[in-house]
Amino acid sequence: MDDILKAVFADIGIAVPRIAYVGAANGDNPEFFGRMAGMIRAVRECTIIHALTCGKADVKKAVKTINSSDAVFVSGGDVEAGMEVLREKDLTGVFSELHDQGRLLFAVSAGSIMLASQWVRWPDPDDDSTAELFPCLGVAPIICDTHGEADGWEELKSAVSLCPEGTVGYGITSGTCLRVTAGTNPTALAGSISRYVRSNGVTAKGTDLLP
């Protein structure tokens, strides 16, 4: 993770940045926060503030924390649960506004999927035909999955199969990073990124995205 985080800090471009941590996907679990904040601080001196969003959290305080940050980190957990929290607290627009202002947003695991355009769910887990897409934050105009290499990116392929022709889904392998910048094609960091493409009604493996 060190090389990836060094690239993140280089993109932030501030000597001692202030980073807002969003843990909506894991219920603001303090152990998640401690572990991730420790990993980030180990690479560069910075201030990391937990913007609490779950339960009876003070939403105005969370918004103030996020808006006053130099960058925002969205932690892992459950994608659908995290998006439900952000929608219930009317916080989804905050992330788009920061992105439009040029603020850097980065994430891990479920948080990465939340920053993308949409994701897949099964209202009936025992019936594959119930698969449907639901909206995410849309900061990155892509579909992606994380550390799904062990099962052959089954969820990513299901998501792409529900999308229009030409859609590309990105599989972010463990230990790698996908950088998405407005006006340019996504780029890979620290390793190859799997790509799945919807073409002629079929979702198939495309060429990997290489660093």
FIVEXNU-707142 format. One record per residue: residue in one letter; residue number from 1; x, y negated, z negated of N, C-alpha, C, CB in turn. Coordinates in steps of 0.001 Angstrom, whole numbers, always signed. Glycine has a CB too. Layout:
# FIVEXNU-707142
{"A", NUM, {X, Y, Z}, {X, Y, Z}, {X, Y, Z}, {X, Y, Z}},
...
***
This chain:
# FIVEXNU-707142
{"M", 1, {+812, +1216, +0}, {+0, +0, +0}, {+845, -1265, +0}, {-918, -7, -1197}},
{"D", 2, {+2110, -1163, -419}, {+2921, -2372, -577}, {+3052, -3159, +721}, {+4298, -2006, -1090}},
{"D", 3, {+3365, -2466, +1818}, {+3554, -3173, +3088}, {+2260, -3835, +3547}, {+4060, -2208, +4166}},
{"I", 4, {+1128, -3156, +3316}, {-158, -3732, +3689}, {-434, -4975, +2866}, {-1286, -2709, +3507}},
{"L", 5, {-210, -4898, +1564}, {-472, -6050, +695}, {+499, -7200, +982}, {-371, -5634, -782}},
{"K", 6, {+1717, -6883, +1373}, {+2654, -7947, +1755}, {+2130, -8685, +2984}, {+4067, -7364, +2035}},
{"A", 7, {+1534, -7938, +3917}, {+946, -8569, +5107}, {-251, -9428, +4723}, {+523, -7502, +6138}},
{"V", 8, {-1038, -8954, +3762}, {-2182, -9730, +3271}, {-1709, -11048, +2668}, {-2984, -8922, +2227}},
{"F", 9, {-713, -10975, +1814}, {-209, -12195, +1176}, {+400, -13152, +2204}, {+835, -11843, +107}},
{"A", 10, {+1049, -12601, +3219}, {+1608, -13454, +4277}, {+494, -14182, +5014}, {+2447, -12616, +5270}},
{"D", 11, {-628, -13489, +5240}, {-1760, -14122, +5911}, {-2445, -15160, +5032}, {-2763, -13072, +6336}},
{"I", 12, {-2463, -14925, +3716}, {-3035, -15931, +2807}, {-2201, -17206, +2865}, {-3101, -15391, +1345}},
{"G", 13, {-883, -17035, +2860}, {+10, -18167, +3071}, {+145, -19127, +1906}, {-441, -18915, +4231}},
{"I", 14, {-125, -18666, +689}, {-7, -19500, -512}, {+909, -18795, -1499}, {-1408, -19782, -1155}},
{"A", 15, {+1799, -19545, -2121}, {+2818, -18949, -2987}, {+2217, -18103, -4104}, {+3684, -20035, -3587}},
{"V", 16, {+1292, -18675, -4853}, {+638, -17953, -5956}, {-869, -18076, -5758}, {+1078, -18521, -7371}},
{"P", 17, {-1437, -17229, -4922}, {-2853, -17384, -4568}, {-3804, -16989, -5689}, {-3163, -16565, -3350}},
{"R", 18, {-4992, -17522, -5599}, {-6094, -17181, -6499}, {-7022, -16251, -5725}, {-6860, -18474, -7014}},
{"I", 19, {-7218, -15032, -6223}, {-7991, -14012, -5522}, {-9236, -13660, -6328}, {-7134, -12751, -5269}},
{"A", 20, {-10385, -13711, -5674}, {-11642, -13297, -6306}, {-11846, -11813, -6027}, {-12858, -14142, -5778}},
{"Y", 21, {-12122, -11051, -7073}, {-12358, -9610, -6960}, {-13855, -9355, -7044}, {-11596, -8820, -8072}},
{"V", 22, {-14403, -8637, -6042}, {-15827, -8318, -6016}, {-15987, -6806, -6157}, {-16501, -8834, -4699}},
{"G", 23, {-16629, -6376, -7231}, {-16784, -4946, -7508}, {-18220, -4472, -7438}, {-16229, -4628, -8856}},
{"A", 24, {-19019, -5070, -6556}, {-20443, -4712, -6457}, {-20642, -3241, -6125}, {-21127, -5568, -5401}},
{"A", 25, {-19745, -2653, -5347}, {-19909, -1270, -4905}, {-19665, -255, -6004}, {-18987, -991, -3765}},
{"N", 26, {-19034, -676, -7095}, {-18779, +255, -8194}, {-19375, -225, -9512}, {-17290, +466, -8359}},
{"G", 27, {-20382, -1088, -9421}, {-21050, -1544, -10632}, {-20178, -2404, -11523}, {-21532, -376, -11405}},
{"D", 28, {-19189, -3081, -10937}, {-18241, -3909, -11703}, {-17492, -3083, -12735}, {-18975, -5063, -12398}},
{"N", 29, {-17158, -1851, -12360}, {-16427, -948, -13253}, {-15089, -1563, -13666}, {-16198, +418, -12572}},
{"P", 30, {-14857, -1739, -14973}, {-13621, -2384, -15422}, {-12361, -1570, -15109}, {-13696, -2634, -16906}},
{"E", 31, {-12491, -241, -15036}, {-11332, +586, -14714}, {-10921, +390, -13256}, {-11636, +2070, -14989}},
{"F", 32, {-11911, +295, -12369}, {-11623, -15, -10963}, {-10877, -1344, -10884}, {-12937, -71, -10119}},
{"F", 33, {-11411, -2340, -11587}, {-10795, -3659, -11545}, {-9357, -3610, -12039}, {-11601, -4648, -12378}},
{"G", 34, {-9143, -2968, -13174}, {-7799, -2902, -13733}, {-6812, -2220, -12799}, {-7828, -2180, -15053}},
{"R", 35, {-7256, -1133, -12182}, {-6369, -385, -11290}, {-6028, -1187, -10042}, {-7009, +941, -10895}},
{"M", 36, {-7049, -1762, -9394}, {-6805, -2494, -8158}, {-6062, -3799, -8406}, {-8113, -2775, -7452}},
{"A", 37, {-6420, -4499, -9464}, {-5727, -5751, -9779}, {-4258, -5479, -10070}, {-6389, -6456, -10981}},
{"G", 38, {-3985, -4360, -10750}, {-2598, -4007, -11049}, {-1800, -3732, -9791}, {-2547, -2799, -11958}},
{"M", 39, {-2403, -3028, -8829}, {-1719, -2734, -7567}, {-1408, -4014, -6800}, {-2572, -1799, -6701}},
{"I", 40, {-2361, -4931, -6794}, {-2170, -6182, -6046}, {-1106, -7052, -6712}, {-3502, -6961, -5940}},
{"R", 41, {-1189, -7180, -8025}, {-214, -8011, -8755}, {+1199, -7444, -8677}, {-627, -8145, -10219}},
{"A", 42, {+1327, -6133, -8497}, {+2644, -5513, -8433}, {+3422, -5942, -7192}, {+2507, -4004, -8457}},
{"V", 43, {+2708, -6422, -6189}, {+3347, -6824, -4938}, {+3699, -8309, -4922}, {+2441, -6501, -3766}},
{"R", 44, {+2843, -9134, -5526}, {+3091, -10582, -5518}, {+2399, -11235, -6708}, {+2600, -11220, -4193}},
{"E", 45, {+3040, -12210, -7275}, {+2415, -12965, -8355}, {+1151, -13644, -7822}, {+3406, -14017, -8948}},
{"C", 46, {+52, -13481, -8539}, {-1209, -14077, -8132}, {-2166, -14074, -9317}, {-1820, -13320, -6926}},
{"T", 47, {-3241, -14806, -9182}, {-4309, -14817, -10184}, {-5500, -14071, -9604}, {-4703, -16282, -10595}},
{"I", 48, {-5964, -13039, -10307}, {-7104, -12252, -9834}, {-8241, -12392, -10841}, {-6714, -10748, -9636}},
{"I", 49, {-9376, -12872, -10369}, {-10522, -13113, -11247}, {-11693, -12247, -10801}, {-10920, -14616, -11244}},
{"H", 50, {-12259, -11530, -11754}, {-13383, -10634, -11469}, {-14661, -11462, -11347}, {-13531, -9545, -12584}},
{"A", 51, {-15185, -11533, -10126}, {-16447, -12240, -9889}, {-17591, -11254, -10138}, {-16511, -12833, -8422}},
{"L", 52, {-18090, -11213, -11343}, {-19110, -10236, -11740}, {-20415, -10500, -11004}, {-19343, -10278, -13262}},
{"T", 53, {-20982, -9416, -10418}, {-22209, -9560, -9631}, {-23315, -8607, -10075}, {-21907, -9333, -8170}},
{"C", 54, {-22998, -7608, -10856}, {-23957, -6551, -11187}, {-24726, -6833, -12477}, {-23236, -5227, -11308}},
{"G", 55, {-25873, -6155, -12607}, {-26654, -6273, -13838}, {-27090, -7698, -14102}, {-25858, -5762, -15014}},
{"K", 56, {-26813, -8167, -15304}, {-27221, -9508, -15723}, {-26106, -10535, -15521}, {-27646, -9490, -17186}},
{"A", 57, {-25226, -10268, -14560}, {-24110, -11179, -14289}, {-24607, -12572, -13935}, {-23238, -10634, -13155}},
{"D", 58, {-23819, -13571, -14278}, {-24114, -14967, -13961}, {-23759, -15203, -12496}, {-23324, -15951, -14902}},
{"V", 59, {-24765, -15227, -11620}, {-24534, -15329, -10186}, {-23875, -16656, -9822}, {-25846, -15170, -9429}},
{"K", 60, {-24300, -17741, -10463}, {-23703, -19051, -10164}, {-22212, -19045, -10485}, {-24414, -20169, -10959}},
{"K", 61, {-21843, -18379, -11570}, {-20433, -18285, -11941}, {-19672, -17454, -10919}, {-20279, -17676, -13346}},
{"A", 62, {-20298, -16370, -10427}, {-19659, -15530, -9415}, {-19420, -16314, -8132}, {-20516, -14290, -9125}},
{"V", 63, {-20419, -17077, -7713}, {-20286, -17887, -6500}, {-19170, -18916, -6663}, {-21619, -18592, -6169}},
{"K", 64, {-19106, -19530, -7839}, {-18055, -20524, -8100}, {-16679, -19881, -8030}, {-18260, -21184, -9477}},
{"T", 65, {-16563, -18673, -8597}, {-15294, -17952, -8567}, {-14893, -17617, -7140}, {-15384, -16676, -9400}},
{"I", 66, {-15849, -17118, -6368}, {-15563, -16730, -4986}, {-15210, -17950, -4137}, {-16767, -15994, -4377}},
{"N", 67, {-15982, -19015, -4266}, {-15757, -20208, -3443}, {-14458, -20924, -3783}, {-16910, -21165, -3599}},
{"S", 68, {-13994, -20787, -5005}, {-12770, -21483, -5417}, {-11516, -20641, -5183}, {-12860, -21867, -6886}},
{"S", 69, {-11680, -19473, -4562}, {-10543, -18577, -4355}, {-9827, -18882, -3039}, {-11008, -17118, -4372}},
{"D", 70, {-8588, -18415, -2962}, {-7825, -18505, -1717}, {-8077, -17289, -837}, {-6328, -18641, -2012}},
{"A", 71, {-8543, -16200, -1443}, {-8873, -14974, -726}, {-9850, -14174, -1577}, {-7589, -14138, -404}},
{"V", 72, {-10564, -13256, -931}, {-11538, -12421, -1637}, {-11222, -10960, -1362}, {-12997, -12763, -1202}},
{"F", 73, {-11190, -10171, -2437}, {-10974, -8732, -2319}, {-12265, -8010, -2677}, {-9804, -8262, -3231}},
{"V", 74, {-12734, -7136, -1781}, {-13949, -6361, -2024}, {-13545, -4919, -2319}, {-14928, -6435, -797}},
{"S", 75, {-13856, -4458, -3513}, {-13399, -3151, -3970}, {-14281, -2022, -3469}, {-13345, -3120, -5472}},
{"G", 76, {-13851, -782, -3736}, {-14542, +398, -3255}, {-15652, +883, -4164}, {-13573, +1483, -3058}},
{"G", 77, {-16268, +1984, -3752}, {-17388, +2543, -4492}, {-18402, +3108, -3527}, {-18033, +1488, -5397}},
{"D", 78, {-19635, +2642, -3608}, {-20724, +3095, -2739}, {-21193, +1935, -1863}, {-21909, +3662, -3580}},
{"V", 79, {-21128, +2123, -553}, {-21441, +1038, +386}, {-22871, +542, +210}, {-21229, +1504, +1829}},
{"E", 80, {-23833, +1455, +240}, {-25236, +1050, +176}, {-25563, +375, -1152}, {-26145, +2260, +383}},
{"A", 81, {-25022, +921, -2249}, {-25270, +319, -3565}, {-24665, -1076, -3635}, {-24693, +1205, -4689}},
{"G", 82, {-23464, -1240, -3082}, {-22820, -2553, -3094}, {-23597, -3579, -2297}, {-21419, -2450, -2551}},
{"M", 83, {-24074, -3181, -1120}, {-24851, -4107, -300}, {-26182, -4454, -964}, {-25098, -3511, +1085}},
{"E", 84, {-26773, -3496, -1648}, {-28035, -3768, -2344}, {-27839, -4829, -3422}, {-28598, -2477, -2968}},
{"V", 85, {-26735, -4738, -4158}, {-26438, -5741, -5186}, {-26279, -7121, -4554}, {-25161, -5360, -5966}},
{"L", 86, {-25491, -7215, -3499}, {-25230, -8512, -2879}, {-26487, -9122, -2266}, {-24159, -8371, -1815}},
{"R", 87, {-27361, -8273, -1717}, {-28622, -8784, -1163}, {-29551, -9252, -2286}, {-29322, -7695, -308}},
{"E", 88, {-29676, -8446, -3337}, {-30562, -8806, -4452}, {-30146, -10126, -5096}, {-30566, -7695, -5506}},
{"K", 89, {-28824, -10363, -5157}, {-28315, -11581, -5783}, {-28153, -12723, -4780}, {-26985, -11298, -6457}},
{"D", 90, {-28603, -12490, -3534}, {-28547, -13506, -2472}, {-27112, -14001, -2269}, {-29476, -14697, -2812}},
{"L", 91, {-26176, -13074, -2225}, {-24762, -13423, -2109}, {-24160, -13126, -736}, {-23984, -12690, -3152}},
{"T", 92, {-24915, -12505, +161}, {-24322, -12091, +1429}, {-23808, -13269, +2250}, {-25331, -11315, +2237}},
{"G", 93, {-24531, -14382, +2229}, {-24127, -15539, +3017}, {-22839, -16182, +2557}, {-25198, -16549, +2996}},
{"V", 94, {-22498, -15980, +1290}, {-21277, -16583, +736}, {-20050, -16080, +1489}, {-21145, -16266, -777}},
{"F", 95, {-20038, -14803, +1822}, {-18877, -14208, +2480}, {-18733, -14725, +3912}, {-18990, -12678, +2479}},
{"S", 96, {-19841, -14853, +4611}, {-19795, -15388, +5975}, {-19309, -16833, +5982}, {-21179, -15296, +6634}},
{"E", 97, {-19771, -17614, +5021}, {-19351, -19010, +4937}, {-17851, -19124, +4689}, {-20119, -19729, +3830}},
{"L", 98, {-17326, -18290, +3791}, {-15891, -18320, +3524}, {-15093, -17923, +4758}, {-15548, -17396, +2359}},
{"H", 99, {-15579, -16897, +5447}, {-14898, -16454, +6662}, {-14877, -17570, +7702}, {-15581, -15202, +7237}},
{"D", 100, {-16001, -18255, +7861}, {-16082, -19359, +8823}, {-15130, -20493, +8456}, {-17515, -19890, +8902}},
{"Q", 101, {-14834, -20615, +7174}, {-13911, -21649, +6711}, {-12453, -21235, +6862}, {-14196, -21986, +5265}},
{"G", 102, {-12238, -19989, +7292}, {-10874, -19510, +7474}, {-10281, -18823, +6272}, {-10011, -20628, +7848}},
{"R", 103, {-11097, -18533, +5269}, {-10612, -17837, +4081}, {-10395, -16357, +4410}, {-11612, -17999, +2897}},
{"L", 104, {-9361, -15771, +3858}, {-9063, -14375, +4127}, {-9867, -13467, +3204}, {-7566, -14107, +3967}},
{"L", 105, {-10462, -12412, +3775}, {-11163, -11394, +3000}, {-10498, -10058, +3282}, {-12692, -11354, +3347}},
{"F", 106, {-10226, -9300, +2243}, {-9640, -7972, +2431}, {-10307, -7002, +1475}, {-8100, -7994, +2208}},
{"A", 107, {-10135, -5712, +1758}, {-10932, -4733, +1024}, {-10285, -3362, +1071}, {-12348, -4664, +1586}},
{"V", 108, {-10872, -2441, +300}, {-10437, -1051, +300}, {-11670, -157, +310}, {-9531, -741, -930}},
{"S", 109, {-11570, +979, +982}, {-12600, +2013, +954}, {-13985, +1442, +1301}, {-12637, +2678, -426}},
{"A", 110, {-14978, +1655, +438}, {-16334, +1174, +716}, {-16377, -326, +948}, {-17258, +1536, -426}},
{"G", 111, {-15501, -1060, +299}, {-15459, -2507, +493}, {-15134, -2883, +1926}, {-14443, -3127, -437}},
{"S", 112, {-14276, -2095, +2574}, {-13936, -2347, +3980}, {-15157, -2167, +4867}, {-12805, -1410, +4442}},
{"I", 113, {-15927, -1114, +4599}, {-17141, -869, +5379}, {-18148, -1987, +5154}, {-17761, +491, +5010}},
{"M", 114, {-18232, -2491, +3924}, {-19155, -3584, +3611}, {-18817, -4855, +4380}, {-19140, -3869, +2118}},
{"L", 115, {-17547, -5091, +4659}, {-17164, -6291, +5408}, {-17524, -6176, +6886}, {-15668, -6547, +5261}},
{"A", 116, {-17769, -4950, +7363}, {-18097, -4729, +8769}, {-19575, -5014, +9042}, {-17753, -3290, +9175}},
{"S", 117, {-20037, -4679, +10240}, {-21375, -5104, +10664}, {-22502, -4249, +10108}, {-21452, -5095, +12152}},
{"Q", 118, {-22318, -2929, +10076}, {-23383, -2047, +9607}, {-22820, -682, +9260}, {-24488, -1916, +10664}},
{"W", 119, {-23669, +120, +8588}, {-23245, +1466, +8228}, {-24444, +2396, +8285}, {-22597, +1490, +6822}},
{"V", 120, {-24175, +3689, +8106}, {-25206, +4705, +8292}, {-25642, +5312, +6951}, {-24697, +5808, +9229}},
{"R", 121, {-26918, +5686, +6888}, {-27451, +6371, +5711}, {-28476, +7405, +6170}, {-28090, +5356, +4706}},
{"W", 122, {-28788, +8338, +5280}, {-29766, +9384, +5554}, {-30855, +9334, +4476}, {-29083, +10792, +5601}},
{"P", 123, {-32034, +8770, +4774}, {-33127, +8763, +3791}, {-33442, +10157, +3258}, {-34378, +8164, +4409}},
{"D", 124, {-33301, +11168, +4143}, {-33424, +12561, +3717}, {-32073, +13225, +3960}, {-34587, +13310, +4487}},
{"P", 125, {-31279, +13422, +2910}, {-29932, +13976, +3084}, {-29909, +15356, +3728}, {-29247, +14048, +1760}},
{"D", 126, {-31035, +16060, +3690}, {-31091, +17405, +4261}, {-31576, +17412, +5707}, {-31993, +18280, +3424}},
{"D", 127, {-31828, +16225, +6261}, {-32348, +16128, +7629}, {-31512, +15123, +8418}, {-33852, +15711, +7628}},
{"D", 128, {-30624, +15653, +9280}, {-29728, +14778, +10049}, {-30488, +13815, +10952}, {-28779, +15613, +10887}},
{"S", 129, {-31712, +14175, +11340}, {-32476, +13332, +12250}, {-32944, +12035, +11591}, {-33669, +14097, +12775}},
{"T", 130, {-32825, +11938, +10265}, {-33256, +10714, +9569}, {-32154, +9660, +9523}, {-33702, +11048, +8146}},
{"A", 131, {-31004, +9932, +10111}, {-29889, +8972, +10089}, {-30319, +7620, +10644}, {-28695, +9513, +10896}},
{"E", 132, {-29951, +6566, +9965}, {-30286, +5212, +10408}, {-29190, +4247, +9983}, {-31654, +4764, +9836}},
{"L", 133, {-29093, +3132, +10693}, {-28114, +2104, +10365}, {-28727, +1074, +9433}, {-27587, +1429, +11638}},
{"F", 134, {-27899, +497, +8573}, {-28345, -625, +7746}, {-27279, -1713, +7795}, {-28618, -174, +6269}},
{"P", 135, {-27673, -2976, +7664}, {-26717, -4079, +7838}, {-25752, -4225, +6672}, {-27461, -5373, +8029}},
{"C", 136, {-24540, -4605, +7012}, {-23532, -4953, +6013}, {-23243, -6456, +6123}, {-22218, -4105, +6209}},
{"L", 137, {-22096, -6914, +5656}, {-21832, -8355, +5603}, {-21556, -8964, +6975}, {-20660, -8624, +4693}},
{"G", 138, {-21043, -8177, +7895}, {-20818, -8683, +9243}, {-19671, -9659, +9376}, {-22039, -9327, +9727}},
{"V", 139, {-18802, -9721, +8378}, {-17637, -10600, +8480}, {-16730, -10129, +9617}, {-16854, -10635, +7138}},
{"A", 140, {-16558, -8812, +9707}, {-15832, -8219, +10830}, {-16865, -7604, +11766}, {-14783, -7142, +10344}},
{"P", 141, {-16941, -8040, +13013}, {-17985, -7573, +13941}, {-17675, -6196, +14527}, {-18161, -8575, +15075}},
{"I", 142, {-17472, -5232, +13647}, {-17110, -3878, +14063}, {-17859, -2874, +13200}, {-15575, -3652, +13962}},
{"I", 143, {-17730, -1598, +13554}, {-18148, -492, +12688}, {-16881, +263, +12307}, {-19206, +460, +13402}},
{"C", 144, {-16731, +583, +11020}, {-15539, +1306, +10582}, {-15879, +2262, +9447}, {-14444, +326, +10140}},
{"D", 145, {-15024, +3220, +9249}, {-15090, +4124, +8108}, {-13691, +4221, +7524}, {-15641, +5538, +8517}},
{"T", 146, {-13595, +4710, +6297}, {-12300, +4805, +5626}, {-12067, +6207, +5088}, {-12209, +3787, +4490}},
{"H", 147, {-10816, +6617, +5102}, {-10338, +7928, +4624}, {-11325, +9073, +4886}, {-10051, +7853, +3137}},
{"G", 148, {-11804, +9151, +6134}, {-12702, +10235, +6522}, {-12028, +11257, +7413}, {-13908, +9680, +7221}},
{"E", 149, {-10691, +11239, +7431}, {-9964, +12129, +8335}, {-10161, +13614, +7997}, {-8488, +11793, +8300}},
{"A", 150, {-10381, +13918, +6719}, {-10503, +15324, +6306}, {-11722, +16010, +6917}, {-10579, +15416, +4792}},
{"D", 151, {-12806, +15244, +7125}, {-14015, +15845, +7698}, {-14212, +15476, +9163}, {-15232, +15420, +6902}},
{"G", 152, {-13129, +14997, +9790}, {-13208, +14675, +11219}, {-14048, +13456, +11528}, {-13755, +15838, +11966}},
{"W", 153, {-14169, +12549, +10557}, {-14901, +11287, +10736}, {-16370, +11530, +11104}, {-14226, +10434, +11823}},
{"E", 154, {-16999, +12479, +10423}, {-18389, +12830, +10737}, {-19344, +11646, +10546}, {-18839, +14000, +9864}},
{"E", 155, {-19206, +10911, +9448}, {-20118, +9783, +9214}, {-19893, +8675, +10233}, {-19936, +9230, +7795}},
{"L", 156, {-18645, +8422, +10575}, {-18353, +7397, +11577}, {-18966, +7770, +12916}, {-16838, +7199, +11725}},
{"K", 157, {-18825, +9023, +13316}, {-19398, +9469, +14587}, {-20924, +9357, +14569}, {-18978, +10919, +14884}},
{"S", 158, {-21522, +9659, +13434}, {-22977, +9525, +13327}, {-23395, +8071, +13483}, {-23476, +10076, +11981}},
{"A", 159, {-22639, +7165, +12860}, {-22954, +5739, +12952}, {-22820, +5239, +14388}, {-22039, +4928, +12025}},
{"V", 160, {-21725, +5593, +15045}, {-21494, +5139, +16422}, {-22551, +5706, +17357}, {-20088, +5548, +16902}},
{"S", 161, {-23014, +6923, +17086}, {-24027, +7558, +17938}, {-25354, +6821, +17913}, {-24241, +8991, +17510}},
{"L", 162, {-25567, +6007, +16888}, {-26806, +5225, +16781}, {-26665, +3830, +17380}, {-27225, +5112, +15325}},
{"C", 163, {-25498, +3539, +17940}, {-25201, +2205, +18466}, {-25319, +2162, +19991}, {-23796, +1771, +18040}},
{"P", 164, {-25324, +963, +20565}, {-25410, +824, +22020}, {-24183, +1373, +22735}, {-25598, -628, +22389}},
{"E", 165, {-24344, +1599, +24028}, {-23232, +2041, +24872}, {-22050, +1084, +24735}, {-23675, +2139, +26348}},
{"G", 166, {-20865, +1658, +24712}, {-19650, +857, +24649}, {-19181, +545, +23243}, {-19859, -406, +25376}},
{"T", 167, {-19972, +896, +22228}, {-19575, +633, +20851}, {-18347, +1459, +20486}, {-20732, +938, +19886}},
{"V", 168, {-17413, +808, +19775}, {-16215, +1491, +19293}, {-16268, +1544, +17769}, {-14913, +772, +19785}},
{"G", 169, {-16046, +2707, +17206}, {-15967, +2858, +15763}, {-14526, +3128, +15356}, {-16891, +3991, +15278}},
{"Y", 170, {-14083, +2499, +14274}, {-12696, +2614, +13845}, {-12596, +3442, +12564}, {-12083, +1222, +13631}},
{"G", 171, {-11759, +4468, +12598}, {-11522, +5300, +11424}, {-10211, +4901, +10760}, {-11502, +6792, +11806}},
{"I", 172, {-10321, +4253, +9607}, {-9135, +3747, +8907}, {-8583, +4858, +8018}, {-9474, +2469, +8061}},
{"T", 173, {-7538, +5508, +8500}, {-6931, +6624, +7791}, {-6318, +6159, +6470}, {-5865, +7294, +8665}},
{"S", 174, {-6319, +7049, +5492}, {-5724, +6731, +4188}, {-4310, +6182, +4365}, {-5701, +7984, +3279}},
{"G", 175, {-4025, +5069, +3681}, {-2697, +4468, +3746}, {-2487, +3526, +4906}, {-1686, +5527, +3812}},
{"T", 176, {-3537, +3301, +5709}, {-3420, +2366, +6828}, {-4375, +1196, +6629}, {-3710, +3078, +8172}},
{"C", 177, {-4301, +239, +7526}, {-5136, -957, +7425}, {-5531, -1416, +8826}, {-4395, -2092, +6663}},
{"L", 178, {-6745, -1914, +8942}, {-7224, -2505, +10199}, {-7377, -4002, +9983}, {-8586, -1859, +10665}},
{"R", 179, {-6636, -4789, +10770}, {-6726, -6247, +10672}, {-7660, -6753, +11767}, {-5314, -6912, +10792}},
{"V", 180, {-8668, -7516, +11360}, {-9642, -8055, +12304}, {-9594, -9576, +12221}, {-11083, -7519, +12006}},
{"T", 181, {-9232, -10196, +13332}, {-9109, -11646, +13397}, {-9999, -12167, +14515}, {-7633, -12073, +13619}},
{"A", 182, {-10719, -13224, +14266}, {-11638, -13781, +15255}, {-10911, -14091, +16557}, {-12309, -15046, +14712}},
{"G", 183, {-11519, -13690, +17663}, {-10979, -14020, +18971}, {-9907, -13084, +19479}, {-10439, -15371, +18937}},
{"T", 184, {-9545, -12059, +18694}, {-8527, -11105, +19135}, {-9029, -9685, +18886}, {-7172, -11349, +18397}},
{"N", 185, {-8386, -8731, +19510}, {-8734, -7335, +19276}, {-8200, -6876, +17926}, {-8186, -6444, +20401}},
{"P", 186, {-8887, -5951, +17253}, {-8379, -5419, +15977}, {-6996, -4803, +16160}, {-9353, -4368, +15400}},
{"T", 187, {-6172, -4890, +15122}, {-4829, -4316, +15164}, {-4628, -3398, +13963}, {-3750, -5432, +15186}},
{"A", 188, {-3741, -2424, +14133}, {-3459, -1449, +13087}, {-2208, -1837, +12313}, {-3298, -51, +13685}},
{"L", 189, {-2223, -1560, +11007}, {-1058, -1779, +10156}, {-735, -477, +9415}, {-1312, -2949, +9148}},
{"A", 190, {+537, -153, +9303}, {+1034, +945, +8465}, {+651, +2335, +8977}, {+516, +778, +7066}},
{"G", 191, {+132, +2440, +10191}, {-214, +3743, +10737}, {-1311, +3631, +11771}, {-638, +4684, +9633}},
{"S", 192, {-1603, +4748, +12428}, {-2589, +4734, +13507}, {-4019, +4747, +12972}, {-2372, +5926, +14429}},
{"I", 193, {-4915, +4133, +13724}, {-6349, +4069, +13410}, {-7095, +4879, +14461}, {-6871, +2581, +13367}},
{"S", 194, {-7958, +5791, +14015}, {-8750, +6588, +14956}, {-9844, +5729, +15582}, {-9370, +7817, +14248}},
{"R", 195, {-10171, +6025, +16839}, {-11234, +5298, +17531}, {-12229, +6294, +18122}, {-10649, +4382, +18644}},
{"Y", 196, {-13522, +5999, +17942}, {-14582, +6797, +18549}, {-15453, +5864, +19376}, {-15428, +7551, +17464}},
{"V", 197, {-15734, +6284, +20622}, {-16399, +5412, +21591}, {-17725, +6031, +22043}, {-15480, +5154, +22810}},
{"R", 198, {-18755, +5189, +22114}, {-20064, +5603, +22621}, {-20107, +5310, +24116}, {-21232, +4869, +21867}},
{"S", 199, {-20177, +6370, +24932}, {-20166, +6196, +26379}, {-21006, +7287, +27036}, {-18718, +6221, +26922}},
{"N", 200, {-21890, +6883, +27958}, {-22755, +7825, +28670}, {-23559, +8702, +27714}, {-21921, +8702, +29592}},
{"G", 201, {-23993, +8099, +26614}, {-24836, +8808, +25666}, {-24108, +9762, +24758}, {-25862, +9542, +26388}},
{"V", 202, {-22771, +9732, +24800}, {-21975, +10655, +23996}, {-20948, +9867, +23181}, {-21270, +11708, +24899}},
{"T", 203, {-20750, +10275, +21947}, {-19708, +9684, +21113}, {-18506, +10604, +21107}, {-20216, +9430, +19670}},
{"A", 204, {-17375, +10105, +21596}, {-16189, +10950, +21744}, {-14949, +10245, +21228}, {-15992, +11348, +23205}},
{"K", 205, {-13930, +11023, +20903}, {-12665, +10495, +20414}, {-11992, +9686, +21513}, {-11742, +11634, +19932}},
{"G", 206, {-11578, +8474, +21180}, {-10843, +7638, +22101}, {-9364, +7634, +21748}, {-11400, +6221, +22096}},
{"T", 207, {-8627, +6746, +22396}, {-7202, +6615, +22121}, {-6999, +5955, +20760}, {-6499, +5802, +23233}},
{"D", 208, {-6091, +6501, +19959}, {-5819, +5894, +18660}, {-5258, +4486, +18819}, {-4846, +6761, +17860}},
{"L", 209, {-5586, +3654, +17860}, {-5021, +2303, +17813}, {-3721, +2376, +17033}, {-6019, +1276, +17162}},
{"L", 210, {-2623, +1999, +17665}, {-1300, +2144, +17053}, {-773, +810, +16543}, {-314, +2741, +18054}},
{"P", 211, {+72, +852, +15505}, {+641, -409, +14971}, {+1491, -1117, +16014}, {+1491, -132, +13712}},
***
